[in-house]
Structure formats: structure tokens, C-alpha cells
Amino acid sequence: MENRPPKLLHRQKYDQVYIALTHCGNGVFAAVAFKANQPVGRIKGTIHSSDYRSDYCMSFGDGALEPEEPYRFVNHSCEPNCELIEWEITNEETNEKVYELWLHTIREIAKNEQLTIDYGWDWKAAIHCLCGSSNCRGWICQKNELAFCIQKRGRGSLEP
């Protein structure tokens, strides 16, 4: 049985994905079904130095990538179904190496399912998590820093 698309106030479609509203802003959804370990799309944007910060920037190489739509709206989940992978591509004519950032699936994804990644932020930058997964950590932070984050900042969104 195919997932139904979310009820939308806004929907912008791209080739294999579309942007739709979620409980925490825009999100990226699968317009088609994906197999596990499959590339979804290249994340294009502007490359900045490593000290660059924004609500949407992604680590890339030695710096940060300010992504363009649609992938700038990939939301966090403590149980993600996608991950970011850097591709190294060699130009056959010049032998020059070029690097690209791609969104890949971790598991099978149904049509109309939201695509998510684990942001894995440093505990100092962590914010309350709203992913709603059964294994939600309460904070958007690196898994190996969760205990320290809870010790210093409380249980996050899991507070009673």
C-alpha cells in the first residue's frame, strides 16, 4: 500500500523529491520509491569556510556548503532514512579531482515518505529534537555526546 502524500499548504516538486510542509517547517519527501543505499540527488550550493554557520549549512570537505532547494530542507531524525556522502569524481581528461555532496538512502523509502538525516551537531549547538521517532534522543546532537549534553543541559524535548 502506497503512503499518501502529506496534506499540504505548499508543495514544490522536483524530479525525484518534493518540498512540503511538516510539523517543523519545510521538509523533503520522496516523489518516487527508493531502494536502500541508493543516491537520491546531488546537493548543490555555495561553499564557505569551515567557520560559516547558517540554519541550513552542511559540512563538506574542509568547509561548509549552503545548500540550494530542495535539499536545504532535509530535516533531522534520530532514526534517519538517508545520509550525506561525499563523492570524489576524477575528470578523465584533466585527471583533476572534484568533490560533490550527495543524499543517499540508508534503507528502502516509500513514495511520499519524508527524507531525513541525523544532523549530529556538537552538543554546544544542540537544540530540542522534534523528530517524534520512538528512539528520539531529545536533543539534535552527536550520539556519542548525548550523555554529556543531557548532563549539562537536561533531557531536551524528553523533559516531562
NORPE-V414842 format. One record per residue. N is the residue number from 1. RES is the residue in one small letter. PHI is phi in radians with two decimals (* if undefined). Layout:
# NORPE-V414842
N_RES_PHI / N_RES_PHI
This chain:
# NORPE-V414842
1_m_* / 2_e_-1.40 / 3_n_-1.10 / 4_r_-1.51 / 5_p_-1.14 / 6_p_-1.10 / 7_k_-1.21 / 8_l_-2.08 / 9_l_-1.71 / 10_h_-2.49 / 11_r_-2.62 / 12_q_-2.10 / 13_k_-1.81 / 14_y_-2.08 / 15_d_-1.02 / 16_q_-1.95 / 17_v_-2.40 / 18_y_-2.52 / 19_i_-1.72 / 20_a_-2.52 / 21_l_-1.29 / 22_t_-2.19 / 23_h_-1.18 / 24_c_-2.24 / 25_g_1.90 / 26_n_-1.20 / 27_g_-2.50 / 28_v_-1.87 / 29_f_-2.15 / 30_a_-1.34 / 31_a_-1.47 / 32_v_-2.40 / 33_a_-1.34 / 34_f_-2.14 / 35_k_-1.47 / 36_a_-1.16 / 37_n_1.02 / 38_q_-1.96 / 39_p_-1.20 / 40_v_-1.70 / 41_g_-3.10 / 42_r_-1.40 / 43_i_-1.66 / 44_k_-1.73 / 45_g_2.89 / 46_t_-1.78 / 47_i_-1.61 / 48_h_-2.21 / 49_s_-1.20 / 50_s_-1.16 / 51_d_-1.53 / 52_y_-1.21 / 53_r_-2.37 / 54_s_-2.76 / 55_d_-1.19 / 56_y_-2.09 / 57_c_-1.11 / 58_m_-2.19 / 59_s_-1.09 / 60_f_-2.69 / 61_g_1.03 / 62_d_-1.66 / 63_g_-2.37 / 64_a_-2.38 / 65_l_-1.94 / 66_e_-1.58 / 67_p_-1.31 / 68_e_-1.54 / 69_e_-1.14 / 70_p_-1.57 / 71_y_-1.28 / 72_r_-1.14 / 73_f_-1.81 / 74_v_-1.24 / 75_n_-1.53 / 76_h_-1.42 / 77_s_-2.55 / 78_c_-1.27 / 79_e_-2.19 / 80_p_-1.21 / 81_n_-1.93 / 82_c_-2.41 / 83_e_-2.58 / 84_l_-1.65 / 85_i_-2.28 / 86_e_-1.52 / 87_w_-1.70 / 88_e_-1.84 / 89_i_-2.08 / 90_t_-1.84 / 91_n_-1.23 / 92_e_-1.13 / 93_e_-1.39 / 94_t_-1.79 / 95_n_1.10 / 96_e_-1.39 / 97_k_-1.62 / 98_v_-2.19 / 99_y_-2.01 / 100_e_-2.29 / 101_l_-1.85 / 102_w_-2.21 / 103_l_-1.64 / 104_h_-2.12 / 105_t_-1.37 / 106_i_-1.72 / 107_r_-2.45 / 108_e_-1.10 / 109_i_-2.24 / 110_a_-1.41 / 111_k_-0.98 / 112_n_1.31 / 113_e_-1.45 / 114_q_-1.25 / 115_l_-1.60 / 116_t_-2.37 / 117_i_-2.29 / 118_d_-1.61 / 119_y_-1.09 / 120_g_0.99 / 121_w_-1.24 / 122_d_-1.05 / 123_w_-1.03 / 124_k_-1.20 / 125_a_-1.71 / 126_a_-1.06 / 127_i_-2.21 / 128_h_-1.00 / 129_c_-1.57 / 130_l_-2.07 / 131_c_-1.16 / 132_g_1.36 / 133_s_-1.25 / 134_s_-1.17 / 135_n_-1.92 / 136_c_-1.05 / 137_r_-1.45 / 138_g_1.57 / 139_w_-2.32 / 140_i_-1.56 / 141_c_-2.70 / 142_q_-1.14 / 143_k_-0.97 / 144_n_-1.29 / 145_e_-1.88 / 146_l_-1.05 / 147_a_-1.04 / 148_f_-1.16 / 149_c_-1.07 / 150_i_-1.12 / 151_q_-1.05 / 152_k_-1.46 / 153_r_-2.18 / 154_g_1.69 / 155_r_-1.50 / 156_g_1.18 / 157_s_-1.26 / 158_l_-1.57 / 159_e_-1.03 / 160_p_-1.16
